[in-house]
Structure formats: C-alpha cells, structure tokens
C-alpha cells in the first residue's frame, strides 16, 4: 500500500498516485464483471447467446473437419456425421 506523506511538494504527487490507485481498482472491478457476464449464461442477452452458440458450433465443425483430414470420413462417429449434416 502507498503511504501518503504530508511533506511539501509531495502532496500533489501523492494525490495523483491516490487517484491512479482508485482508477486501477475501478478497472479491475469492471473487468471482473465483464468476464463474469460473458461466462455466466444467465447474464447473456439473446444476441450474446446466439453468437456464443454459433462460435461453439463452428469450433465443433472445424474439429470434425480436422479429424476427417487426419483419419478420413469413414472413421467419424454417427454423432459427428450428424453434426456435419445438420451444420
């Protein structure tokens, strides 16, 4: 913690440091709330849920396509084949 001294010209410097610390705490709290909102499903609005689900579906399709590149289509599970068909 920063100790504030009352010696002459240091008052302005200490005040600026104090304001910066308060601002830093504010940004920290704001970022924690941002991450909480993004990953707490009950806090997402309709557009955020749609984009989140679309991104997850795209990642799953990319994973399956990579598997096809590695081992071929015939080695996919039925679930993976259905995921590709339903897109």
ZIPEDA-V551241 format. One record per backbone hydrogen bond with DSSP energy under -1.0 kcal/mol. CO is the residue of the C=O (numbers start at 0). NH is the residue of the N-H. E is the energy in kcal/mol with one decimal. If there is no record, write none. Layout:
co->CO nh->NH e->E
co->CO nh->NH e->E
This chain:
co->6 nh->9 e->-2.0
co->7 nh->10 e->-1.4
co->9 nh->13 e->-3.0
co->10 nh->14 e->-2.2
co->11 nh->15 e->-2.4
co->12 nh->16 e->-2.4
co->13 nh->17 e->-2.4
co->14 nh->18 e->-2.4
co->15 nh->19 e->-2.4
co->16 nh->20 e->-2.3
co->17 nh->21 e->-2.3
co->18 nh->22 e->-2.5
co->19 nh->23 e->-2.4
co->20 nh->24 e->-2.2
co->21 nh->25 e->-2.2
co->22 nh->26 e->-2.5
co->23 nh->27 e->-2.2
co->24 nh->28 e->-2.4
co->25 nh->29 e->-2.5
co->26 nh->30 e->-2.5
co->27 nh->31 e->-2.2
co->28 nh->32 e->-2.2
co->29 nh->33 e->-1.9
co->30 nh->34 e->-2.4
co->31 nh->35 e->-2.3
co->32 nh->36 e->-2.3
co->33 nh->37 e->-2.0
co->34 nh->38 e->-1.7
co->35 nh->39 e->-1.3
co->39 nh->42 e->-2.3
co->40 nh->43 e->-1.0
co->44 nh->48 e->-2.4
co->45 nh->49 e->-2.3
co->46 nh->50 e->-2.6
co->47 nh->51 e->-2.5
co->48 nh->52 e->-2.7
co->49 nh->53 e->-2.6
co->50 nh->54 e->-2.3
co->51 nh->55 e->-2.1
co->52 nh->56 e->-2.4
co->53 nh->57 e->-2.4
co->54 nh->58 e->-2.3
co->55 nh->59 e->-2.1
co->56 nh->60 e->-2.4
co->57 nh->61 e->-2.4
co->58 nh->62 e->-2.1
co->59 nh->63 e->-2.2
co->60 nh->64 e->-2.6
co->61 nh->65 e->-2.2
co->62 nh->66 e->-1.9
co->63 nh->67 e->-2.2
co->64 nh->68 e->-2.0
co->65 nh->69 e->-1.8
co->66 nh->70 e->-3.3
co->67 nh->71 e->-1.6
co->72 nh->75 e->-1.8
co->76 nh->80 e->-2.1
co->77 nh->81 e->-2.4
co->78 nh->82 e->-2.1
co->79 nh->83 e->-1.9
co->80 nh->84 e->-2.2
co->81 nh->85 e->-2.6
co->82 nh->86 e->-1.3
